[in-house]
Amino acid sequence: MNVLITAANSAEAYQLKSKLNAWSILLGDYQELPEIMVKSGKMVKLPDPKSVSYMHEMLTLCLDKKIDTLYVLREEEAVLLKESEQLFTEYGIEIVYQNL
């Protein structure tokens, strides 16, 4: 199982990562991330929710990274992703909204 957790620069993302039992867990954020972590592949830069094509960019990223489950930790991301949840489901990607 491949998992993507948003809000990589938050403590909540790391707490969730330690609780999950998954093959591969990738942390991502649209806010600033340490460049060394992005280049090493341990974190990924996510699209900005302010982008007009945010939902399509997120879907493309999830498909490219073979993500099965997307954990959304930020409200602004959750609001947009809820609108296209059916599309993600059609591609076999489950969206989990944490503490929202």
SVG drawing of the C-alpha trace seen along z (x, -y; Angstrom):
<svg xmlns="http://www.w3.org/2000/svg" viewBox="-18 -31 38 34">
<polyline fill="none" stroke="black" stroke-width="0.4" points="0.0,0.0 1.3,-3.4 0.2,-6.3 0.5,-10.1 0.1,-12.3 -0.4,-16.0 0.9,-18.8 4.4,-17.3 5.7,-20.3 3.3,-19.5 3.8,-17.4 0.4,-15.7 1.8,-14.3 4.7,-12.6 2.4,-11.3 0.1,-9.7 3.0,-8.3 4.2,-6.5 0.8,-5.0 0.2,-3.7 1.2,-0.2 1.9,-0.8 4.4,0.3 5.4,-3.1 4.5,-6.4 5.3,-9.6 4.9,-13.0 3.9,-16.0 3.1,-19.7 2.3,-22.7 4.0,-24.9 7.8,-25.3 9.7,-22.0 13.4,-21.4 14.9,-21.1 17.1,-18.2 14.1,-16.1 12.4,-16.8 15.5,-15.9 16.0,-12.7 12.4,-11.6 11.4,-11.5 9.0,-14.3 7.1,-15.7 6.0,-19.2 2.2,-19.2 0.1,-21.5 -1.1,-24.7 -4.9,-24.6 -5.2,-28.1 -4.4,-26.6 -7.4,-26.4 -6.3,-22.9 -5.5,-21.7 -7.7,-18.6 -6.3,-17.4 -2.8,-18.1 -3.3,-16.1 -4.9,-13.2 -2.0,-13.2 0.5,-13.2 -1.3,-10.3 -1.4,-8.3 2.3,-9.0 3.3,-8.0 0.9,-5.0 -0.9,-6.3 -3.6,-4.0 -4.6,-6.2 -4.4,-10.0 -4.6,-11.4 -5.6,-15.0 -4.7,-17.1 -5.4,-20.6 -8.9,-22.1 -8.3,-24.0 -7.2,-20.8 -10.1,-18.8 -12.7,-21.2 -11.4,-21.0 -10.8,-17.2 -14.2,-16.4 -15.6,-17.9 -13.7,-15.4 -13.7,-12.4 -15.7,-10.3 -13.0,-10.8 -10.3,-9.6 -12.4,-6.6 -12.7,-5.7 -8.9,-5.5 -8.7,-3.4 -7.5,-6.2 -9.1,-6.4 -9.2,-9.9 -9.1,-10.0 -9.8,-13.3 -8.0,-13.4 -9.5,-15.5 -11.5,-17.8"/>
</svg>
